[in-house]
């Protein structure tokens, strides 16, 4: 089997090709969003699929604040400068 393309596949190339901050948007899983700073993209947009339940008008796990806290803690625990 072929590996499915990832939004992160070309992120480092984009970061290296431009002289402005890169913002990762679209198609990201929570795990991929957490990895973005490692690829040089410190700005991440969390879209509706990551934050809402598709079957009900509510946050995916019922607590958006806890989800955002988890993401922030995971990113802040990384040594981004090492990448």
N, C-alpha and C positions, 0 to 999 in steps of 0.2 A: 503494500500500500503506500500511496503517496501521502505525505504530510500536508494537512490543510494549510493554506497560507495564513500568516499571522500579521496583524497590523504592525507588529514590531519588526518584521523582516527587513524593511528598508529605512527604519527610523533613524538609525545611526548615520546612514548615508545622507539623509536629508539634513540632519543636524550639522554634519561636517560641510555640507554644500552651501549653507547660508550663514550670515553674520548677525542674525536676529534670533531671539528666543523662539523655540519651537514648542507648539502646543499640540499634544496628541489628542485627537478627537475621533470617535466613531469606531465601533466594532471591537472595543476593548472589553476583556473580562476584568473582574476585580484584580486578579493576579497580574494581568498584563498592565493594568493601570499602575499598580504598585511598582512594576519594573521600569516604567518610563524614565524616571530620573537616572537610572543606570545607563540608559541609552542617550543621555544628554538632553532629554526633554523634561524640564522641571514642571511644566504646566500640563495638567490633564483635565479634560472635560468629561464628567460622568454623565452619560446620556440616560434617557428614560429607561432603556432596557435594564440597566444596572440598578436603577433606583426605584422602579415601580413594579408592582405585581400586574402582569398583563390581564389577569382575570378579575381584578378588583381595583378600584381607585384608591390605592394605598401603597405605602412603600413595600418593597419586595419582601423584606423580613418583618415588616411591621414597625421597624425602628431605624429610620434613616440616620438619625444622630449616631447610633452605635456603629452603623456601617461606615460612616465617614470617619469616626474616631479610629476604627480599626485600620482603615486605609492610611490615615495620617500617622498613626503609631508605627505601622509597618514601614512606611517611607522614611520616617525620622530615625528609625533604628538602623537603616542602611548607612554604610560608609560610601556615599555617592562619589566623593572625591577619588576613591580608589579605582573607579571605573573610568 
